[in-house]
Amino acid sequence: MPSDTISFLRDHLFTLPVLAKFALGMVMIVIIPHLSRRVHLPAPVGLLLCGVLVGPYVLDIFGKVRPIADFLAELGQLLLMFFAGLEINLEQFRRARHRSIALGIATTALPLLLGTVVGLSFGYAAIPAIVIGSLLASHTLLGLSTVNRLGLGTLEPVTVAVGATVMSDTLSLVVFAICVSIYTTGFSPSGLALLLAEIAGFILVVLFGLSRLGAYVLKRVEDEEDAYFVLLLSIIAIAGVLADAIQLPGIVGAFLAGLAINASAQNAPASMKLDFLAKSLFIPIFFVVTGFLIDPVSFVYGILNNFLLVAGIIGALLLGKWMAAWGVGRAFGYSPNEQLTVWSLTLPQVAATLAATLVAHETLSATGQRLLDDRMLNVVLVLVFATSVLGPLLTERFASRLTTDAAFPRLDRRTG
C-alpha cells in the first residue's frame, strides 16, 4: 500500500505546472526550518531530509533534469562559503591571534591526519584519503549562538575557538584544492610546484589585491545599495572565475573573497540584505538540492554495510578535535570545562564540509572515476547529521558550566 501511494503521488506531483512546483518549493523553504527547530534539529539537516523526500528517489516532484534548481543551488553553495569568510570575526581573531593560530593548526592537522589514516585503512587511494581528512579539518560554529545566549561569547577560550575557524577553514580548503587539482590533472613534482605557486599567488591576489580594490570600489558606491549589492555578487563571481582558471574549486575563491572584504563590507546594509537573501533562499535551495542526491534505500543499506567506515570517520573527527582542544587547552591553562567547550564548538561539520564533499563527488579523474564515491558521500551525510546535532548539545552542556567557573575563579584556584 505505501508503494502504491508513493507511485500515485509521483505520477500526479510530477505533472504539476512549473509555477506550482516553484510555489511548493518556496513553502518548503519557509516551513521546514521552523519545523526543524521545533524538534531540535538543525535547519540544514531538515532541509536535506526534505530534499530526499521530494527528490527523484521518492516523490520525484522536480525531476532528474533541473538546470534552474541546480544553478540556484550552485549559487547558494558559493554564497554559503562567501559568508563563511565574511562573517568570521577578525577582531576576535586579532585579540588572541597567537592562540587562535595554535588551535587552528592543531584542530586542522590532527583530524586531517586521522581522517587520512581511516581513508587509507578502508581502501581509498592517497589523494581521496587526504581529501577525506581535509573534510574533517574544518568546522562550522553551530554552537556559537548557544555560547552567546549564555553571555559567554567574550571569554578567551570562545574567542580562540572562533579565531581558529579562520585557520581551519582556510587550511582545509587549501589542502582540498591541491588534492582536487592533482586528481584531475595528474601528479608530477614540477606540476605540484607550479600548483603551489599558483595557489599562493591566487591567495595573495584575492586577500590583498581584491581586498584593496574591493574596498575602494565599495567605498565609492556605499550610498547606492543597488550598486553595492551587485558589486558583492560580482566579487564572488570574479573570485570563483580566478579559482577556476587555476583548476581550484569555486568555493575556495568564494571563501577567500569573503575574507578579503570582511572588514569593509561586513556591516554594510547591502551586505546584510544579500545575507538575508542568501540565507532565506539560495542556501536553503542548496541544502534541498543536495538532498536530491540521496537514495534513502541505498543510503540506509550503505550505512549498515559500511558501519565500520562510518564509525571510523566519526571517531577520527571526535578524537582529532578532542586532542587539539585538550593539548592546546592544557598549554594555555584552560580548565577542563573550557577545553571541552572548545572541543564541542569545533565538532559540527556542515557548511565547508558539505560544500567540499559535493565538489569532490562531482570531480572526475582522467579515467572518469569520482574523487569521492557514493559510499563516502553517504558517510559524510551521516557525519553532517550526527555532528550538527551532537555539537550544539555538547556546547550547551559544557558552556553552561563555564558560568560557575567564571563566577568563582579565585575560590577554585585557592582551594584546588
C-alpha positions as CSV (number, residue, x, y, z in Angstrom):
1,M,0.0,0.0,0.0
2,P,2.7,2.6,0.8
3,S,4.4,1.9,-2.5
4,D,1.1,2.4,-4.4
5,T,0.5,5.7,-2.6
6,I,4.0,6.9,-3.4
7,S,3.6,5.9,-7.1
8,F,0.2,7.7,-7.2
9,L,1.8,10.9,-5.7
10,R,4.8,10.7,-8.1
11,D,2.6,10.5,-11.1
12,H,0.5,13.5,-10.1
13,L,3.1,15.7,-8.5
14,F,5.5,15.5,-11.4
15,T,2.8,16.8,-13.7
16,L,2.2,19.9,-11.7
17,P,2.7,23.3,-13.6
18,V,6.1,24.9,-13.2
19,L,4.8,27.7,-11.1
20,A,3.0,25.3,-8.8
21,K,6.3,23.5,-8.2
22,F,8.0,26.8,-7.6
23,A,5.4,27.7,-5.0
24,L,5.7,24.3,-3.4
25,G,9.5,24.8,-3.1
26,M,9.1,28.2,-1.5
27,V,6.6,26.8,1.0
28,M,9.1,24.1,2.0
29,I,11.9,26.6,2.4
30,V,9.7,28.6,4.8
31,I,8.2,25.7,6.8
32,I,11.0,23.2,7.1
33,P,13.4,25.3,9.2
34,H,10.6,26.2,11.7
35,L,9.6,22.5,12.0
36,S,13.3,21.5,12.4
37,R,13.7,23.9,15.3
38,R,10.6,22.6,16.9
39,V,12.1,19.1,17.1
40,H,15.6,20.5,18.0
41,L,17.0,19.6,14.6
42,P,19.4,22.0,12.8
43,A,17.7,23.6,9.8
44,P,20.2,22.4,7.2
45,V,19.5,18.8,8.3
46,G,15.8,19.3,8.0
47,L,16.2,20.8,4.5
48,L,18.4,17.9,3.5
49,L,15.7,15.4,4.6
50,C,13.1,17.4,2.8
51,G,15.2,17.2,-0.4
52,V,15.3,13.5,0.0
53,L,11.5,13.3,0.3
54,V,10.7,15.4,-2.8
55,G,13.8,14.3,-4.7
56,P,13.9,11.8,-7.6
57,Y,14.2,8.7,-5.4
58,V,11.0,9.3,-3.5
59,L,8.3,11.7,-4.8
60,D,10.3,13.0,-7.8
61,I,8.5,16.3,-7.9
62,F,11.2,18.2,-9.7
63,G,12.6,15.6,-12.0
64,K,16.1,14.4,-12.7
65,V,17.0,17.2,-15.1
66,R,16.6,20.6,-13.3
67,P,19.1,23.1,-14.7
68,I,17.5,26.1,-12.9
69,A,17.4,24.4,-9.5
70,D,21.0,23.2,-10.0
71,F,22.2,26.7,-10.9
72,L,20.4,28.3,-7.8
73,A,22.0,25.5,-5.7
74,E,25.4,26.3,-7.0
75,L,24.9,30.0,-6.3
76,G,23.8,29.0,-2.8
77,Q,26.9,27.0,-2.4
78,L,29.1,29.9,-3.3
79,L,27.2,32.3,-1.1
80,L,27.5,29.8,1.8
81,M,31.2,29.9,1.5
82,F,31.4,33.6,0.9
83,F,29.5,34.4,4.1
84,A,31.6,31.8,5.9
85,G,34.5,34.1,5.2
86,L,32.7,37.4,5.6
87,E,31.2,36.6,9.0
88,I,34.4,35.5,10.6
89,N,35.1,37.9,13.4
90,L,38.6,39.1,12.5
91,E,38.7,41.4,15.6
92,Q,38.3,38.4,17.9
93,F,41.0,36.6,15.8
94,R,43.4,39.5,16.3
95,R,42.8,39.8,20.0
96,A,44.0,36.2,20.5
97,R,45.7,35.6,17.2
98,H,48.7,33.6,18.5
99,R,46.5,31.2,20.5
100,S,43.9,31.1,17.7
101,I,46.6,30.2,15.2
102,A,47.9,27.4,17.5
103,L,44.4,25.9,17.9
104,G,43.6,26.4,14.2
105,I,46.7,24.4,13.2
106,A,46.1,21.7,15.8
107,T,42.4,21.3,15.0
108,T,43.2,21.1,11.3
109,A,46.3,18.8,11.4
110,L,45.1,16.2,13.8
111,P,41.7,15.4,12.2
112,L,43.3,15.7,8.8
113,L,45.9,13.0,9.8
114,L,43.4,10.7,11.5
115,G,40.9,11.0,8.6
116,T,43.6,10.2,6.1
117,V,44.6,7.1,8.1
118,V,40.9,6.0,8.2
119,G,40.6,6.5,4.4
120,L,43.7,4.5,3.6
121,S,42.6,1.8,6.0
122,F,39.4,1.3,4.1
123,G,41.0,1.0,0.7
124,Y,41.0,4.6,-0.6
125,A,44.0,5.8,-2.6
126,A,46.2,8.5,-1.2
127,I,44.6,11.6,-2.8
128,P,41.0,10.6,-1.9
129,A,42.1,9.6,1.6
130,I,43.7,13.1,2.1
131,V,40.5,14.7,0.8
132,I,38.6,12.7,3.5
133,G,41.0,14.0,6.1
134,S,40.6,17.6,4.8
135,L,36.8,17.3,5.2
136,L,37.2,16.6,8.9
137,A,39.7,19.5,9.4
138,S,37.2,22.4,9.1
139,H,34.2,23.1,11.3
140,T,31.0,25.2,11.4
141,L,30.3,27.2,14.6
142,L,26.8,26.0,15.2
143,G,27.2,26.2,18.9
144,L,28.3,29.9,18.9
145,S,24.7,31.0,19.3
146,T,24.4,28.9,22.4
147,V,27.5,30.4,23.9
148,N,26.3,34.0,23.1
149,R,22.9,33.2,24.6
150,L,24.7,32.3,27.8
151,G,26.6,35.6,27.8
152,L,30.0,33.8,27.3
153,G,30.9,35.0,23.9
154,T,33.7,37.2,25.1
155,L,35.5,34.5,27.2
156,E,39.0,33.9,25.8
157,P,38.5,30.1,25.1
158,V,35.5,31.0,23.0
159,T,37.4,33.8,21.2
160,V,40.2,31.4,20.5
161,A,37.8,28.8,19.1
162,V,36.2,31.5,16.8
163,G,39.6,32.7,15.7
164,A,40.7,29.2,15.0
165,T,37.9,28.9,12.4
166,V,39.9,31.3,10.1
167,M,42.9,28.9,10.1
168,S,41.0,25.6,10.0
169,D,38.7,26.6,7.1
170,T,41.5,28.2,5.1
171,L,44.0,25.4,5.6
172,S,41.5,22.6,5.0
173,L,40.3,24.3,1.8
174,V,43.8,24.8,0.5
175,V,44.6,21.1,1.1
176,F,41.4,20.2,-0.6
177,A,42.1,22.4,-3.6
178,I,45.6,20.9,-4.0
179,C,44.1,17.4,-4.0
180,V,41.4,18.2,-6.5
181,S,43.9,19.7,-8.9
182,I,46.3,16.8,-8.6
183,Y,43.4,14.3,-9.1
184,T,42.2,15.9,-12.2
185,T,45.5,16.8,-13.9
186,G,47.8,14.2,-12.5
187,F,50.8,14.4,-10.2
188,S,54.4,15.5,-11.0
189,P,56.9,17.3,-8.9
190,S,57.1,20.2,-11.3
191,G,53.3,20.3,-11.6
192,L,53.0,20.3,-7.8
193,A,55.5,23.1,-7.5
194,L,53.6,25.1,-10.2
195,L,50.3,24.4,-8.5
196,L,51.6,25.6,-5.1
197,A,52.9,28.8,-6.7
198,E,49.6,29.4,-8.4
199,I,47.7,28.8,-5.1
200,A,50.0,31.1,-3.2
201,G,49.7,33.8,-5.9
202,F,45.9,33.3,-6.0
203,I,45.6,33.8,-2.2
204,L,47.8,36.9,-2.3
205,V,45.8,38.4,-5.3
206,V,42.4,37.7,-3.6
207,L,43.3,38.6,0.0
208,F,45.4,41.7,-0.8
209,G,44.7,42.8,-4.4
210,L,40.9,42.1,-4.4
211,S,40.7,43.2,-0.8
212,R,42.0,46.7,-1.6
213,L,40.3,47.0,-5.0
214,G,37.0,45.8,-3.5
215,A,37.2,48.1,-0.5
216,Y,37.9,51.1,-2.8
217,V,35.1,50.3,-5.2
218,L,32.6,49.5,-2.5
219,K,33.5,52.7,-0.7
220,R,32.7,54.7,-3.8
221,V,29.2,53.2,-4.0
222,E,28.4,52.9,-0.3
223,D,25.4,55.2,-0.6
224,E,24.0,53.3,-3.6
225,E,22.7,50.0,-2.2
226,D,21.7,48.5,-5.5
227,A,25.2,49.0,-7.0
228,Y,26.8,47.8,-3.7
229,F,24.6,44.7,-3.9
230,V,25.6,43.9,-7.5
231,L,29.3,44.5,-6.8
232,L,29.3,42.0,-4.0
233,L,27.9,39.4,-6.3
234,S,30.5,40.4,-8.9
235,I,33.3,40.0,-6.4
236,I,32.1,36.4,-5.7
237,A,31.9,35.7,-9.4
238,I,35.4,37.1,-10.1
239,A,37.0,35.1,-7.2
240,G,35.2,32.0,-8.5
241,V,36.4,32.6,-12.1
242,L,40.0,33.2,-10.9
243,A,39.9,30.0,-8.9
244,D,38.6,28.0,-11.9
245,A,41.4,29.5,-14.0
246,I,44.0,27.6,-11.9
247,Q,41.9,24.5,-11.5
248,L,40.7,25.3,-8.0
249,P,37.1,24.8,-6.8
250,G,35.0,27.9,-6.9
251,I,34.1,27.5,-3.2
252,V,37.7,28.3,-2.4
253,G,37.6,31.6,-4.3
254,A,34.2,32.5,-2.7
255,F,35.5,31.8,0.8
256,L,38.7,33.9,0.3
257,A,36.6,36.7,-1.3
258,G,34.6,36.8,1.9
259,L,37.8,37.1,4.0
260,A,39.2,39.7,1.6
261,I,36.3,42.2,2.0
262,N,35.5,41.2,5.6
263,A,36.5,44.5,7.2
264,S,35.0,46.8,4.6
265,A,31.7,45.0,3.9
266,Q,30.7,43.0,6.9
267,N,28.2,45.5,8.4
268,A,27.2,47.3,5.2
269,P,23.4,47.5,4.7
270,A,23.7,45.9,1.2
271,S,25.8,43.0,2.7
272,M,23.0,42.4,5.3
273,K,20.4,42.3,2.5
274,L,22.5,39.9,0.4
275,D,23.0,37.8,3.6
276,F,19.2,37.8,4.1
277,L,18.5,36.8,0.5
278,A,21.2,34.1,0.6
279,K,20.1,32.5,3.9
280,S,16.4,32.7,3.2
281,L,16.5,31.5,-0.4
282,F,19.7,30.4,-2.1
283,I,21.4,28.5,0.7
284,P,18.3,26.6,1.6
285,I,17.9,25.6,-2.0
286,F,21.5,24.3,-1.9
287,F,20.6,22.0,1.0
288,V,17.4,20.8,-0.6
289,V,19.0,20.1,-3.9
290,T,21.8,18.2,-2.1
291,G,19.0,16.0,-0.6
292,F,18.1,15.2,-4.2
293,L,21.3,13.2,-4.5
294,I,20.3,10.7,-1.7
295,D,18.6,7.5,-2.4
296,P,17.2,6.6,1.0
297,V,17.2,2.9,0.4
298,S,20.8,2.8,-0.8
299,F,21.7,5.3,2.0
300,V,20.4,3.0,4.8
301,Y,21.9,-0.1,3.2
302,G,25.2,1.8,2.7
303,I,25.3,2.8,6.4
304,L,24.6,-0.8,7.5
305,N,27.1,-2.3,5.1
306,N,29.8,0.3,5.9
307,F,29.1,0.8,9.6
308,L,32.8,0.4,10.5
309,L,33.7,3.2,8.0
310,V,31.0,5.5,9.4
311,A,32.3,4.7,13.0
312,G,35.9,5.3,11.9
313,I,35.2,8.7,10.3
314,I,33.1,10.0,13.2
315,G,35.6,8.5,15.6
316,A,38.5,10.2,13.8
317,L,36.7,13.6,14.0
318,L,35.8,13.3,17.7
319,L,39.3,12.1,18.7
320,G,41.2,14.6,16.5
321,K,39.2,17.6,17.6
322,W,39.4,16.5,21.2
323,M,43.2,16.0,21.1
324,A,43.6,19.5,19.6
325,A,41.3,21.1,22.2
326,W,42.9,19.2,25.1
327,G,46.5,19.8,24.0
328,V,46.2,23.5,23.2
329,G,43.9,24.0,26.2
330,R,46.4,22.5,28.6
331,A,49.2,24.6,27.1
332,F,47.2,27.8,27.7
333,G,46.0,26.8,31.2
334,Y,42.3,26.3,30.3
335,S,40.1,24.4,32.8
336,P,38.6,21.0,31.7
337,N,35.2,22.6,31.0
338,E,36.9,25.3,28.9
339,Q,38.7,22.6,26.9
340,L,35.5,20.6,26.4
341,T,33.7,23.8,25.3
342,V,36.3,24.5,22.7
343,W,36.1,20.8,21.6
344,S,32.3,21.0,21.2
345,L,32.5,24.2,19.2
346,T,34.9,22.7,16.7
347,L,32.8,19.5,16.1
348,P,29.9,20.4,13.7
349,Q,30.7,19.6,10.1
350,V,28.1,21.4,7.9
351,A,29.0,24.3,5.6
352,A,32.5,23.8,4.3
353,T,32.4,20.1,4.7
354,L,29.2,19.6,2.8
355,A,30.2,22.0,0.0
356,A,33.6,20.4,-0.4
357,T,32.1,16.9,-0.4
358,L,29.8,17.7,-3.3
359,V,32.6,19.2,-5.3
360,A,34.7,16.1,-4.6
361,H,31.8,13.8,-5.6
362,E,31.5,15.7,-8.9
363,T,35.2,15.8,-9.6
364,L,36.3,13.2,-12.1
365,S,39.8,11.9,-12.9
366,A,41.1,11.4,-16.5
367,T,39.6,7.9,-16.4
368,G,36.2,9.2,-15.3
369,Q,36.4,8.0,-11.7
370,R,34.9,10.1,-8.9
371,L,37.3,11.7,-6.3
372,L,34.8,10.6,-3.6
373,D,32.4,7.8,-4.4
374,D,28.8,7.4,-3.4
375,R,29.8,5.4,-0.4
376,M,31.8,8.3,1.1
377,L,29.1,10.8,0.1
378,N,26.6,8.8,2.3
379,V,29.2,8.6,5.1
380,V,29.7,12.4,5.1
381,L,26.0,13.0,5.2
382,V,25.8,10.8,8.3
383,L,28.7,12.8,9.7
384,V,26.9,16.1,9.0
385,F,23.7,14.9,10.6
386,A,25.5,13.4,13.7
387,T,27.8,16.4,14.4
388,S,25.2,19.1,13.7
389,V,23.1,17.6,16.4
390,L,25.9,16.4,18.8
391,G,28.0,19.6,18.7
392,P,25.4,22.1,19.9
393,L,24.1,19.7,22.6
394,L,27.6,19.3,24.0
395,T,28.2,23.0,23.8
396,E,25.1,23.6,25.8
397,R,26.3,21.1,28.4
398,F,29.9,22.3,28.8
399,A,29.4,26.0,28.2
400,S,26.7,26.2,30.9
401,R,29.4,25.0,33.4
402,L,31.6,28.0,32.5
403,T,29.2,30.4,34.2
404,T,30.1,28.7,37.5
405,D,33.8,28.6,36.7
406,A,33.7,32.3,35.8
407,A,31.8,33.2,38.9
408,F,34.3,31.6,41.3
409,P,37.7,31.7,39.6
410,R,39.7,32.7,42.7
411,L,38.0,30.3,45.1
412,D,38.6,27.4,42.7
413,R,42.3,28.1,42.3
414,R,42.9,28.6,46.0
415,T,41.1,25.5,47.2
416,G,42.4,23.3,44.4
